[in-house]
Amino acid sequence: MIPTEHQILSALRAVQDPDLRRDIVSLGFVKNLSVGNGRVAFQIELTTPACPVRDLMREEARKAVAAIPGVTSVEIGMTSQVRPSVSLQAAGSLTPTIKNIVAVASGKGGVGKSTVSANLALAIARTEARVGLMDADVYGPSIPTILGITSQPAVDEHNRITPVAQQGLKVISMGFFMKPEDAVIWRGPMLHKTVQQFLGGVLWGELDYLLVDLPPGTGDVQLSLCQSIPLTGAVIVSTPQDVALNVAQKAIVMFKKLNAPILGIIENMSHYVCPHCGTRDDVFGSGGARKTAERLGIPFLGEIPLETAIRETSDAGKPIVLSRPDSPAAKTFTTVAEQLAAQISIRAMQGKLTQEIKVTF
């Protein structure tokens, strides 16, 4: 019996994207299908190279096709094409080459937001996605230190800035334009101008993701960012204790009022494991961010431990995702980055499917 393309596509309809809850055929993920002499070959084009269910989907597809009578071999290539945010596409020409813009925010300072931003950006970039990192923490820019950047961005005669390329990232920061001992003392209009310049005046090139490391709180920079561009969404970083979570909820309320979707909550400094005896100590409490996410109906993206190595590698300009990629902490960052990428894809695909339904009717 010779298998047909129709049989193969019918079998593949049993394979579903667990987040979008639709089969990979109707989603258009199956590409370049070929059948000959019992050999079946095709590609599955995912919506992000950081897909957390990549291997699971490939194995389910292989089993579904291998069960068809007459199939002797199955070859599956896994590719990806990051979908752009529908709202960002409709925003005009301020950032026409960027597919998704994600704010990384916190209600208060001291929760490790910049360290999380840098490691998440690096984790996504390691999947060969095109990633930018915009340090919008104008008052306390720490991204250059965390990434170990000592070079300066180039500025052309039209005042356009070329971001610094570092470890697979394109990076811009106010820290590039001030001395370490200087302090920024600006009112709202100057902050707004800086946000506009970092978005539209930087030669970002083609990016799948631009992560924006925001200052803590709910101030002028957050307002300017949301007014300048419709975000794909925002990620909230908090520690487990009540005081941090109470303030983090204010950031969530702010983004909702500004029509920026909340992509999820990350619990940083979740727990400490003694390297000598292995005893776990919940220094700031435990599970607070997860419970808050469940109560608010927001995705919980994961727990990042309180670990000396994370601090040491960040202070040294060699984030743990790069310098110790096989460590438990680095793997945790990678898992959280995958969950974030999945939420971005869900938003993009939901917007695309909604547009298709509107066109149909």
Number of C-alpha atoms within 10 A of each C-alpha: 9 12 19 17 12 9 12 21 17 14 19 21 16 15 22 18 16 10 11 15 10 14 16 22 18 12 17 11 18 19 15 9 14 14 16 12 12 18 16 22 17 16 18 22 19 24 21 23 22 25 22 18 15 16 11 11 19 18 12 15 22 19 14 19 23 19 12 17 12 14 20 15 13 17 13 16 13 17 15 17 13 23 19 25 26 20 17 21 16 11 14 10 10 15 22 16 15 22 22 27 27 24 26 26 29 33 24 23 14 12 19 18 24 27 22 22 26 26 25 25 26 27 27 28 21 19 14 13 22 21 24 29 26 25 27 28 21 21 16 15 21 22 27 21 15 21 24 18 17 11 11 14 17 11 14 9 6 7 11 15 19 19 24 22 14 15 15 17 23 21 26 27 23 21 21 19 10 12 9 9 5 9 11 11 9 10 9 13 11 13 22 19 13 19 21 18 15 21 22 17 18 19 16 24 15 14 21 22 24 24 23 26 28 25 25 25 18 21 13 16 24 25 16 18 22 16 14 16 19 22 23 26 23 25 28 24 29 32 30 27 18 15 12 21 22 14 17 26 18 16 26 25 14 18 23 14 10 16 14 20 19 23 26 22 27 28 26 22 21 25 22 18 15 11 10 6 7 9 9 11 14 16 14 18 14 18 16 19 28 21 14 20 17 12 9 11 11 17 19 22 25 21 25 24 19 21 16 10 15 21 15 14 20 23 16 12 17 20 25 26 26 16 13 16 16 11 12 14 20 23 17 17 26 24 22 24 26 23 22 27 22 23 21 26 24 18 20 23 20 15 16 16 12 13 12 11 10 9 8 7 5
